[in-house]
Every structure is written in C-alpha cells, then in structure tokens.
Amino acid sequence: MQNTDKANKYAANRFSIAPMLDWTDRHCRYFHRLLTNETLLYTEMVTTGAIIHGKGDFLAYNEEEHPVALQLGGSNPQDLATCAKLAAERGYDEINLNVGCPSDRVQNGRFGACLMAEPQLVADCVAAMRDVVDIPVTVKTRIGIDDQDSYEFLTDFVSIVSEKGGCDQFTIHARKAWLSGLSPKENREIPPLDYPRAYQLKKDFAHLNIAVNGGVKTLGDSLSHLEHVDGVMVGREAYQNPYLLAEVDQQIFGLDKPIKKRSQVVKEMYPYIEAQLSKGAYLGHITRHMIGLFQAMPGARQWRRYISENAHKPGAGIEVVEAALAKIPQELDV
Ligand SMILES: Cc1cc2nc3c(=O)[nH]c(=O)nc-3n(C[C@H](O)[C@H](O)[C@H](O)COP(=O)(O)O)c2cc1C
C-alpha cells in the first residue's frame, strides 16, 4: 500500500472515494489515482453472484490503483468468503461489505441496507471473510433504516458486527435509508444528514476506525470531519469535480509535493487510453469519467461538449481528447 503511515492498516482510509455503481469502474479509478496517490479507492459494488457465477472477470483492476478496496454485495457468509479469498489472492487491499444500498434489486437479494436489521448475519458474513483473508474486512452502512433510526439501533448494529464479527472499520453514510418509497437517488438526497451521530459513534467506540460519508464537498469540510472521526469518504463530488482530488495528498495526508495541473493529468491519461483502446475499449467509456475535470474553468463547457459529441464515435481515438484539451485556454490551466 502506498499510504503515509504503514503502521496503521487504515491510514489510507483517512480519505477515500466511495463505491459508486457504473461510476467507479477501473477506468475511473485509474484516472482518480493520477490525481491522488494516497486516497483509498473503492470499486463499484460487485455481487457475490457475479463473481461466482458470472461470465467475465469482475475482479479485474489496474496495478496502479493501489490502495484499492473491493466492495462486495451479498449476505451468504460462504459465498462472501469465497469471493473475499479470490479478491485477496488478486491483491486487493481491503474487502468492504455493502450494508447501505437500498435498491429493490439489492433488497430482493437480501443484501445492502436491509442487512442493518440483521446484525448477527452481518457479523457472520464478516467473520467468514476474516477467517479466510489477512486483509481488512470493513463495513459501509447507514445510520438507520425506515423507522429503525434510533442511535441505539446503530450502536447495537456496530456492537454486534464488531464484537461478534471482528469488524474494526465502519464507514457511516450519515443518513438513514428508506427501504421502500424512495429511489436509490432519493435515498442519497432526502433523508437528512446527521454527522453528529457518526461523531458520537466514534466517541462511544473509540477503538474502532470510523469514517463518515455523505454530502462532503470540499477538503475543508473533510478536515473538519477529521477532527471527529478517522476518515472521510467522498462520493459524488469526487466524481463530478475530480480536480478536488488534486490537493488531497497535500492537504489531507500532509505530503509536500507539487500539485498537478489539469492538463498534465489529461496527458498522463494518454498512454493508458492508448493501451486500453488497443485492447478494444471504447474511448467514451474512459473519457466519461474525465468530463468534470475542468469544472468551473473557462473552456469547461467546450471540453465537455467536444468529448460528449465525439468520444463515442466508431474509431474515436486519442485525437478527440487532444482536440478537447485544446479548447481550454492553457494560460488559465493552473
Ligand atoms: C451513481 C452512484 C452509485 C452508487 N453505488 C454505490 C455502491 O455500489 N455501493 C455503495 O455502498 N454505495 C453506492 N453509492 C453511494 C455512495 O457510495 C455514497 O454513499 C453516497 O453517494 C453518499 O456520498 P456522497 O454524498 O459523497 O456522494 C452510489 C452513489 C452513486 C451516486
């Protein structure tokens, strides 16, 4: 792992990019890694069913992505153990169990946020994975589900999963989830954020590593949270405004190193893009993650538009990215 404090197995967890289905794929993670060396990157949720029965390699990632955590979706301890073992053999740095996703599809599979109501099963799942891997097994959860939203409900969950399952790292998306009536998107917006609840959890479980997630938009916000908890996980803002990541190593991890310009990051993507294209990837599948890089800069709209209009065309190659980059006034790329 490339983190600053190798003695602490959760050092990289101080700042992480959230698992986001369809967003944090391996192209995205490669791009994010160019902006920050230290941040812990999460994969999208991968279900045990996909890994065990699916066609294709659901565990593929680029070596450059370390430290990288695999997020698993599932609730069968044996299946989770099988997948965790495979992931550890492939070199993942952490396994995270999804106990926060409220989608119907996930509930039908009896995993995700609905597992908050079954702490003993979550403990069994974590224990089964910990039995077969040496890397950390962590849990990402909400502060409650439906009407089960008292602080005691959350502390009971954390007590059981930590004591019986041996989990010592929790990422808390600081809002509850409604299991019916709200879409996953609404469930990321409507239930109010309650950071003090996550802070209290850290006070009451000082021996656990607690990270907070939800609504974090700046590194200043992140530093404020870090006065109360061990880690901050950022989702949508990191994806939509990735240049936020350019100062994470300096501001959050305290490293003394130059800040990359946006154009430098684009150019550092070229060898990766060319290698991927030569393996049959579509340009648009890579560049879609880069669209927000120039957010709020002169030329940002032209960059976005040029890529959106051209990257999906058959045979589109690196020249599309070069031409899009030329839309940005270079003297303003600071
Ligand atoms: C497009 C999208 C996909 C997501 N997929 C997952 C997922 O696979 N697993 C998960 O635990 N959370 C998922 N989430 C939730 C995020 O990890 C995060 O908890 C949530 O967006 C709140 O953080 P934010 O306000 O910083 O975005 C997803 C969020 C978005 C926007």
The ligand as a MOL file (V3000), in Angstrom:
LIG
                    3D

  0  0  0     0  0            999 V3000
M  V30 BEGIN CTAB
M  V30 COUNTS 31 33 0 0 0
M  V30 BEGIN ATOM
M  V30 1 C -24.0900 6.5900 -9.0510 0
M  V30 2 C -23.9200 6.0880 -7.6400 0
M  V30 3 C -23.7090 4.7490 -7.4110 0
M  V30 4 C -23.5290 4.2630 -6.1060 0
M  V30 5 N -23.2350 2.9500 -5.9260 0
M  V30 6 C -22.9050 2.5030 -4.6760 0
M  V30 7 C -22.4080 1.1910 -4.4740 0
M  V30 8 O -22.1900 0.4150 -5.4040 0
M  V30 9 N -22.1240 0.8100 -3.1900 0
M  V30 10 C -22.3080 1.6630 -2.1160 0
M  V30 11 O -22.0220 1.2780 -0.9630 0
M  V30 12 N -22.7660 2.9070 -2.2930 0
M  V30 13 C -23.0470 3.3570 -3.5420 0
M  V30 14 N -23.4090 4.6580 -3.7280 0
M  V30 15 C -23.4930 5.5610 -2.5560 0
M  V30 16 C -22.1340 6.2440 -2.3350 0
M  V30 17 O -21.1350 5.3140 -2.0660 0
M  V30 18 C -22.2260 7.2520 -1.1730 0
M  V30 19 O -22.5280 6.5410 -0.0010 0
M  V30 20 C -23.2950 8.3130 -1.3930 0
M  V30 21 O -23.2630 8.8250 -2.7190 0
M  V30 22 C -23.1300 9.4590 -0.3980 0
M  V30 23 O -21.8740 10.0870 -0.5440 0
M  V30 24 P -21.7040 11.4850 -1.3570 0
M  V30 25 O -22.7200 12.4300 -0.7960 0
M  V30 26 O -20.2960 11.9100 -1.0880 0
M  V30 27 O -21.9760 11.1780 -2.8040 0
M  V30 28 C -23.5990 5.1550 -5.0080 0
M  V30 29 C -23.8020 6.5200 -5.2470 0
M  V30 30 C -23.9640 6.9960 -6.5510 0
M  V30 31 C -24.1360 8.4780 -6.7810 0
M  V30 END ATOM
M  V30 BEGIN BOND
M  V30 1 1 1 2
M  V30 2 1 2 3
M  V30 3 2 2 30
M  V30 4 2 3 4
M  V30 5 1 4 5
M  V30 6 1 4 28
M  V30 7 2 5 6
M  V30 8 1 6 7
M  V30 9 1 6 13
M  V30 10 2 7 8
M  V30 11 1 7 9
M  V30 12 1 9 10
M  V30 13 2 10 11
M  V30 14 1 10 12
M  V30 15 2 12 13
M  V30 16 1 13 14
M  V30 17 1 14 15
M  V30 18 1 14 28
M  V30 19 1 15 16
M  V30 20 1 16 17
M  V30 21 1 16 18
M  V30 22 1 18 19
M  V30 23 1 18 20
M  V30 24 1 20 21
M  V30 25 1 20 22
M  V30 26 1 22 23
M  V30 27 1 23 24
M  V30 28 2 24 25
M  V30 29 1 24 26
M  V30 30 1 24 27
M  V30 31 2 28 29
M  V30 32 1 29 30
M  V30 33 1 30 31
M  V30 END BOND
M  V30 END CTAB
M  END
